[in-house]
Amino acid sequence: MTTTLSSRVLGAGDAALTVSALGLGCMGMSAFYGASSGSGSTTDAESVRTIHRALELGVRFFDTADMYGPHTNEELLGRALRSSGWTGTTSWSPRSSASR
C-alpha cells in the first residue's frame, strides 16, 4: 500500500526537489539512542524495515548526516533503498567563508 503525503519543494529552478512534507530522521539507526549494541539496540534489519515502511507510507525525505558514522547512516539508507527498488539523491552544502 502506498500513501500519498503532502509534499513540498526544496530549492528553486533546475535545482528544485519535491519531497514529502514529512521525513524520517535516521540518526537513531546508526548512532546515539542505543543504536549499535546493548538492551534496546536498533539492528540494521529493524532499521531497513522502518525505512521500507516509511516508503510504503509515502515518505520521500530521509534525514541523515555523515557525523552518524561516518558513512554508516548513508550506507544503511542506501542498502534499504536498493533492496526496495527506490533510488535517492543526496545533498550537501559546503561551508561559506561567512560561516567559518
Backbone bond lengths (Angstrom), bond angles and torsions (degrees), N, CA, C in turn:
res aa  C-N    CA-C-N  psi(-1)  N-CA   C-N-CA  omega(-1)  CA-C   N-CA-C  phi
1 M - - - 1.435 - - 1.521 109.15 -
2 T 1.315 116.94 127.42 1.448 121.72 176.47 1.518 108.77 -111.92
3 T 1.293 115.82 131.82 1.457 122.38 179.66 1.514 108.18 -110.00
4 T 1.303 117.19 144.42 1.454 120.24 177.14 1.523 108.98 -99.56
5 L 1.306 115.50 118.29 1.464 121.63 175.85 1.524 108.95 -92.36
6 S 1.291 116.73 161.96 1.458 120.62 171.33 1.521 107.71 -58.97
7 S 1.325 115.86 151.32 1.465 118.97 -179.66 1.517 109.73 -124.38
8 R 1.310 114.76 167.56 1.459 121.33 175.31 1.514 107.75 -144.99
9 V 1.309 116.05 159.96 1.454 122.00 -178.51 1.518 108.66 -106.43
10 L 1.322 115.48 127.62 1.464 121.89 174.80 1.523 107.78 -104.34
11 G 1.301 117.46 133.27 1.456 120.87 -179.49 1.513 111.35 84.75
12 A 1.334 115.64 -170.93 1.459 120.82 -177.95 1.520 109.93 -148.09
13 G 1.309 115.00 161.26 1.460 120.93 176.29 1.516 112.46 60.61
14 D 1.319 116.10 -138.90 1.468 121.56 -179.05 1.524 112.33 -65.98
15 A 1.321 116.89 -20.48 1.465 120.89 -178.85 1.527 112.83 -90.84
16 A 1.336 117.42 0.51 1.467 120.87 -177.61 1.527 110.59 -65.93
17 L 1.310 115.06 141.20 1.462 121.82 179.69 1.520 107.89 -133.98
18 T 1.323 116.78 124.85 1.463 120.96 177.82 1.517 108.76 -91.80
19 V 1.317 116.63 125.44 1.465 122.60 -178.74 1.523 108.85 -131.47
20 S 1.321 115.97 166.38 1.459 119.69 175.59 1.528 108.92 -67.62
21 A 1.328 115.61 146.45 1.465 119.82 179.60 1.526 110.90 -65.99
22 L 1.326 117.07 -28.12 1.463 121.82 174.91 1.515 108.71 -102.03
23 G 1.307 116.12 139.93 1.453 120.51 178.40 1.514 110.54 -123.68
24 L 1.320 115.19 174.78 1.462 121.80 176.61 1.521 108.28 -116.65
25 G 1.319 116.62 118.26 1.458 121.39 174.69 1.521 109.37 -78.97
26 C 1.312 117.04 125.33 1.469 121.53 -173.19 1.525 113.89 -100.61
27 M 1.329 118.31 3.37 1.462 121.31 -175.38 1.531 112.51 -53.23
28 G 1.310 117.65 -48.02 1.455 121.00 -175.80 1.515 114.40 -69.35
29 M 1.320 117.28 -5.75 1.462 120.45 -179.16 1.524 112.90 -81.67
30 S 1.326 117.38 -21.46 1.463 118.65 -179.34 1.526 113.27 -138.94
31 A 1.309 117.86 -1.70 1.469 120.23 178.88 1.521 109.61 -154.69
32 F 1.316 115.25 152.98 1.457 121.52 175.94 1.539 111.30 63.30
33 Y 1.255 117.99 177.07 1.465 124.78 174.92 1.528 114.33 46.06
34 G 1.322 119.52 34.06 1.460 121.63 177.55 1.517 113.14 70.06
35 A 1.328 117.05 31.69 1.458 120.84 -172.65 1.521 114.12 -68.59
36 S 1.314 119.89 -30.81 1.453 118.80 -168.76 1.522 116.43 -106.21
37 S 1.306 119.10 -27.97 1.459 118.44 -178.20 1.519 110.93 -159.69
38 G 1.316 114.57 164.74 1.452 119.58 175.27 1.515 113.07 91.55
39 S 1.301 114.62 -179.77 1.451 121.39 -178.86 1.527 110.20 -62.80
40 G 1.312 116.88 131.25 1.458 121.32 -179.81 1.510 113.66 79.62
41 S 1.343 117.56 13.31 1.456 119.84 -177.58 1.530 111.37 -71.19
42 T 1.298 114.79 152.98 1.461 122.12 178.62 1.528 108.04 -94.35
43 T 1.314 117.26 126.19 1.459 120.47 177.26 1.524 109.38 -91.62
44 D 1.330 116.14 159.20 1.462 119.78 175.53 1.521 110.72 -58.53
45 A 1.333 117.29 -40.46 1.468 120.46 -178.96 1.527 110.70 -62.18
46 E 1.321 116.76 -41.89 1.462 120.67 178.28 1.532 110.76 -65.15
47 S 1.312 116.20 -40.49 1.466 120.60 178.99 1.525 111.09 -64.79
48 V 1.323 117.07 -42.70 1.465 121.01 178.44 1.527 110.12 -63.18
49 R 1.330 117.69 -41.91 1.477 120.50 176.67 1.527 110.80 -61.02
50 T 1.320 117.02 -39.05 1.464 121.33 178.88 1.527 110.42 -64.51
51 I 1.326 117.46 -43.70 1.466 121.67 178.83 1.527 110.13 -64.53
52 H 1.326 117.11 -43.63 1.469 120.22 178.08 1.528 110.89 -60.28
53 R 1.330 117.00 -42.33 1.463 120.44 179.87 1.528 110.43 -65.71
54 A 1.324 117.01 -40.30 1.462 120.45 177.18 1.529 110.30 -59.61
55 L 1.327 117.26 -42.17 1.468 120.83 177.14 1.525 110.65 -61.40
56 E 1.338 116.64 -43.57 1.468 120.69 177.98 1.523 111.61 -58.82
57 L 1.325 116.18 -34.91 1.465 121.64 -178.07 1.526 112.80 -83.14
58 G 1.332 116.99 -4.88 1.453 120.83 176.51 1.511 116.15 101.84
59 V 1.322 118.04 6.09 1.465 120.67 178.49 1.531 108.77 -69.10
60 R 1.326 115.20 130.53 1.464 121.19 179.18 1.526 111.69 -131.02
61 F 1.332 115.65 20.12 1.460 120.54 178.72 1.520 107.61 -137.57
62 F 1.320 116.79 116.24 1.456 122.69 -178.42 1.522 107.76 -119.22
63 D 1.317 115.47 122.27 1.459 121.23 -176.70 1.517 109.16 -95.99
64 T 1.308 115.79 121.33 1.453 121.65 179.44 1.525 108.06 -143.08
65 A 1.311 116.21 164.12 1.463 119.85 179.70 1.518 109.86 -148.52
66 D 1.302 114.52 149.35 1.459 121.44 -179.04 1.529 111.81 -62.37
67 M 1.316 117.27 -25.35 1.472 119.54 -178.12 1.526 112.41 -69.15
68 Y 1.331 118.62 -11.26 1.458 121.56 -179.64 1.518 111.00 -89.27
69 G 1.292 119.50 38.66 1.453 119.30 -176.51 1.511 113.40 -171.09
70 P 1.266 122.22 -82.89 1.459 128.74 0.00 1.533 111.75 -73.85
71 H 1.282 116.29 153.97 1.478 127.35 177.38 1.522 114.20 71.86
72 T 1.310 118.98 -16.95 1.460 122.22 -175.14 1.521 111.38 -58.62
73 N 1.312 116.77 -46.22 1.457 121.82 -177.35 1.529 111.06 -65.33
74 E 1.329 117.57 -43.49 1.452 121.50 179.99 1.527 111.42 -66.55
75 E 1.329 116.57 -38.99 1.464 120.10 178.64 1.526 111.04 -65.32
76 L 1.327 116.90 -40.66 1.458 121.28 176.56 1.529 110.53 -61.31
77 L 1.314 117.25 -47.79 1.461 121.24 178.78 1.531 110.39 -61.64
78 G 1.313 117.15 -41.73 1.464 120.87 178.23 1.519 112.33 -60.54
79 R 1.334 116.81 -43.87 1.478 120.13 177.96 1.521 110.80 -62.22
80 A 1.325 116.38 -42.22 1.470 120.01 -179.34 1.523 111.05 -65.54
81 L 1.321 117.07 -43.40 1.468 119.92 179.60 1.527 111.33 -65.66
82 R 1.340 116.89 -43.60 1.469 120.22 178.66 1.513 111.59 -59.92
83 S 1.333 116.70 -44.93 1.462 119.97 -176.59 1.523 111.90 -70.38
84 S 1.336 117.47 -16.97 1.462 120.36 178.94 1.526 111.82 -97.43
85 G 1.337 116.99 -6.87 1.457 120.62 -179.17 1.515 114.44 87.53
86 W 1.330 118.23 3.70 1.460 122.45 179.73 1.515 110.16 -90.69
87 T 1.304 115.80 156.18 1.455 121.43 171.05 1.522 107.58 -118.69
88 G 1.290 116.68 161.83 1.456 120.05 -177.94 1.508 111.36 -141.77
89 T 1.304 115.14 174.31 1.454 121.73 175.04 1.519 107.94 -123.91
90 T 1.286 115.28 158.28 1.459 120.10 175.59 1.517 108.76 -120.07
91 S 1.283 115.31 159.39 1.459 119.11 175.79 1.514 108.54 -140.69
92 W 1.278 115.88 155.62 1.446 121.07 175.24 1.517 106.85 -153.51
93 S 1.282 115.79 160.36 1.452 120.43 -179.04 1.518 108.86 -132.14
94 P 1.319 116.31 117.39 1.480 117.49 176.71 1.523 109.82 -68.31
95 R 1.294 115.69 151.93 1.460 119.89 176.62 1.527 109.68 -67.07
96 S 1.278 115.25 135.62 1.474 118.09 173.08 1.524 108.10 -83.54
97 S 1.298 116.42 161.48 1.466 119.40 179.84 1.530 110.15 -63.18
98 A 1.338 117.17 -25.82 1.463 120.18 -179.46 1.535 112.87 -70.84
99 S 1.332 116.85 -24.23 1.470 119.30 -176.63 1.514 112.88 -94.18
100 R 1.306 118.50 1.17 1.467 121.10 -178.32 1.490 111.96 -86.64
